[in-house]
Amino acid sequence: MTPPNPAGLLDPATHAWLTSHALPGAQLHQVDPLPGGFTNDMTMLTVQRPDAAGAERYVLRRYRPDCSRVPRNTCAVEVAVLGQAAARVVPVTVVVAADPQGRTTGRPTLLYRFVEGTPLSQVLADGPASNEARALGQAVGAVLARIGRVRLPRPGVFGDSSLVPAPDGAAPLGDLPGFVDRCLVTAAPDGPLSGTDSAVLRALARRGPLALATVAGERSLVHGDFNPKNVLVRRCGGQWAVAAVLDWELAFSGSPLFDVGNMLRFAHEYPPAFASGFVDGFRGGNGRLPADWLRLSRTLDLFALADILTAPPDQAYFARARTALRRSAADRH
C-alpha cells in the first residue's frame, strides 16, 4: 500500500523516493512549504519512521534550474560542502539522503534533518537588549572566523564535489564593474531601480578592482550568503550559541570579507551592539580584519547588492537593499 501523501504537496516520484529510499517505511504526517526560498523550493516534513519513538522533522530541498548571475552550487557540491568542509568547524544540518542529478525525483533533491533554533533575523527583529545583542554578535562572529579557517587548494568556485576549484577559477566574482553593468543591462526596463541609483551602483563598482586585488589569492571557505536569515541560534546554558549555519548554495573559496560584508549589509537595522559584538567575536576567533576592512567588505558585497537591486525577490527586500546602497555611498563621502 502506498503511504499517504499529505495535501498532495509532493509529486509521486519524490514521495516514492522519500518513503522507499531516503526514509524507508516512513509515514509522512505533515508536509508544509517553508517560506524564504528565493532560489530553491523548501518543504518541512513531519515523519514517523518504524524505528523511531516519536515524530521527526526533516527539510526537503528541491533545486530549481540555475539561471542566476552569481555562481550557485549544484546539489552534489552542497552535499560535499556540508559533509566535508563546513561540518568540521561549525554546526550545520545533517544530510540524510540526496538525489544529486534528480534521476529518481526528476530534479536535484536534498533531504536533511531539521535543526531546532530561531533564525537570527527573528531574534534581532525582536529588539534584544544591548547585552543580548552583543552576545549574539560575538557568537556569530566567532563562527564566521571558524568558517574562514577552512583552507582550500586555491580560490574559485566549486566545479564538482571534490571542492577543488579549477585552476582558472581564481576570481569567483572577478570583474565587479563588468558584473554590475551586466546586471543593469539585463534588469527589467520597468524595474524599481532608478537612474540615480544605477549611477551610484556603477560609481561604487569602479572601486572594485582595487578591493579585489587586495584579497586576491585568499582561499578560505566562504559561505556566500552569511546573513541573519541563514543563521539559527539558541540558548545553551544561559548563553547564546549558533545552532546551525544554513544554505551553502553560494559557497566558494575566497576571502572571508565577502561574508563580513554580507552579515553587516543591514547593520543599521540591528542594535548597534550586535555589529560591534560581531566584529569582536570574529577577531577573537582569529579572523583577520585589515585596516580598511569595512570599505573592502562593503565593496565585495556590491556583487550581491547589484544582483538584488536588479532582480529583487520582492519589493520589501529591494527597499532594504536600496537603503544599504545609499548608506554605503554616503559613507564614502
QUIQUI-V327250 format. One record per backbone hydrogen bond with DSSP energy under -1.0 kcal/mol. NH is the residue of the N-H (numbers start at 1). CO is the residue of the C=O. If there is no record, write none. Layout:
NH;CO
NH;CO
//
This chain:
8;5
9;6
15;11
16;12
17;13
18;14
19;15
20;16
21;17
22;17
23;18
25;19
26;23
27;48
29;46
30;46
32;44
34;42
38;36
41;62
43;60
44;32
45;58
46;30
47;56
48;27
52;49
56;47
58;45
59;112
60;43
61;110
62;41
63;108
73;249
78;74
79;75
80;76
81;77
82;78
83;79
84;80
85;81
86;81
89;86
90;86
96;111
97;111
99;109
102;99
106;102
109;99
110;61
111;97
112;59
113;94
114;57
118;233
120;231
121;228
123;119
124;120
125;121
126;122
127;124
133;129
134;130
135;131
136;132
137;133
138;134
139;135
140;136
141;137
142;138
143;139
144;140
145;141
146;142
147;143
148;144
150;147
152;219
156;253
163;160
169;166
176;174
179;175
180;176
181;177
182;178
183;179
184;180
185;181
186;182
191;188
198;194
199;195
200;196
201;197
202;198
203;199
204;200
205;201
206;202
207;204
208;205
211;207
212;208
213;209
214;210
215;211
218;215
220;254
221;150
222;252
227;225
230;227
232;244
233;118
234;241
236;239
239;236
241;234
243;232
244;232
245;91
246;230
251;248
252;222
253;156
254;220
258;255
260;256
261;257
262;258
263;259
264;260
265;262
267;264
269;266
270;267
274;271
276;272
277;273
278;274
279;275
280;276
281;277
282;278
283;279
284;280
285;281
286;283
287;282
293;290
296;292
297;293
298;294
299;295
300;296
301;297
302;299
303;300
305;301
306;302
307;303
308;304
309;305
310;306
311;307
318;314
319;315
320;316
321;317
322;318
323;319
324;320
325;321
326;322
327;323
328;324
329;325
330;326
331;327
333;330
//
